[in-house]
Amino acid sequence: MKKIFLFIIVLAGMHVYAQNPQAKTANGILQGVTGASGVVSYKGIPFAQPPVGNLRWKEPQAPLNWKGIREANHFGPRAMQRVIYSDMMFRSNGKSEDCLYLNVWTPAKSTNQKLAVLVYFYGGGFGAGDGSEYRYDGEALAKKGIIMVTVNYRLGIFGFLAHPELAAESAHHSSGNYGLMDQHAALVWVKKNIAAFGGDPDKVTIGGESAGSMSVCAQMASPLSKDLFRGAIGESGSSLGNWSPTPLADAEQIGVKFAVSIGARSLTDLRKLPADSLLKMSAREDFPITVDGYFLPESPQAIFNAGKQMDIPLLAGWNSAESGPDGVLGRLDPTLDNYKSSIQKLYGDRASDILNVYAPVTDADVAQAATDLATDRFAYGTWKFIDLQTKTHNKPVYRYFFTRKRPVMVSAAAGTVDRSMGAAHASEIEFALGNLSTNKVYAWTSDDYKISETMQNYFADFVKTSNPNGPGLPVWESLKNDNTRVMIFKENSKSQPDVNAKRYMVMDSFFNK
């Protein structure tokens, strides 16, 4: 009878957990929400103190404890940002400097499951983006048996202002890169707390797209990252080659020039400005990642060249139309004459090197050749990321090329399609993370969902085992022993030899100096 009674109590406890899931973190107890799929979400979890007042432009500070049970049923505010990209669909409740929150989706039924974890950084050029965007929703991948975490980080002037006064007050004599340090603080939080959600702190993979992928590369380069993650996923971005960070002295002069332009005579003046005013005043400025001497003691290029980055498995790639023909031609018609004159303007006495590799024969070939060149000019840094990780370390590296064009738009006139020459920048995100159904703009087909299922399985397997290969999937070979095969994501995804090596080598001749 006692055994039956205890069994009933255990069942009741499981039921309570399912209906009222809770996680006991180092800072307090969280109340989550169980979805129809059984995946439990915890939204708006503070991983650092609000970076406001005197904490504006300082390293993120450890989060404060709370008493009682904190409801984790809604997203925290997104970072201060302007409306820059029309495809960003937020679920957060407005924007605020108080933005350092993360979100967890877990399929775990108990805290001892030790599931692998993917921590994902959003894209948006370090000027926009949020962990609440539909395309980053973590439920689909969580249903594959991993824990998904999205992280907010400071953007624009709030995340990347460098200034001599900031360096003077810093214990590390550095300034800038606060957004990257926010990501680092989130990883420290995950290491400390993810077991409370059924995760394994020793099985963390980081991932991201565009600026998120640049962040992944920078995190791998930073000496602060040791032991915080064991694998990385990079989609269309890195901090190498043409995307290399700015030297600190140059970045600080950008900060000084901006302060002077708005009449701020000191750091105190800058910190007194309301966040909305500062956002508006900085609208035309670009505040880059810096080689700050602390988070990045050297340029990532130097760190990767010397093999001093993290020796971990990497899965990375880019899309077939990261940029369109206008990235080379501007507003000119796609003719051979216009193409050759554009190449001459861009490359001067090196124009022939480009024309030998990106070589349209007729006017009809120009749009594709210009797209290939514009895409490679954008994607070169990702190629370099993959190349150097392969050359300087022995852990497996897996490269992909995403080619699936988006289908007809649902709300547009009949027959209206995506006019890009291939897979546009950022278009792979919904496929890889399993969120096609959240994007109502396009009339997704069965082939789209098939590709998405394949990509989800590869990504989930990589997070679980550091190897994307699994049952029922085409074999994805790693880059080693002179093997240059690439996984082509399309209607029937498969591994193929790299046929564009000459293109990337000519790009390398311009940037690898």
Beta strands, then each sheet from edge to edge (+ up, - down):
strand 1: 22-25
strand 2: 28-31
strand 3: 33-34
strand 4: 40-46
strand 5: 69-71
strand 6: 101-106
strand 7: 115-121
strand 8: 147-151
strand 9: 199-209
strand 10: 231-235
strand 11: 246-247
strand 12: 290-291
strand 13: 314-319
strand 14: 397-402
strand 15: 485-489
strand 16: 494-497
sheet 1: 1+ 2- 5-
sheet 2: 3+ 4- 6+ 8- 7- 9- 10- 13- 14- 15- 16+
sheet 3: 11+ 12+
end
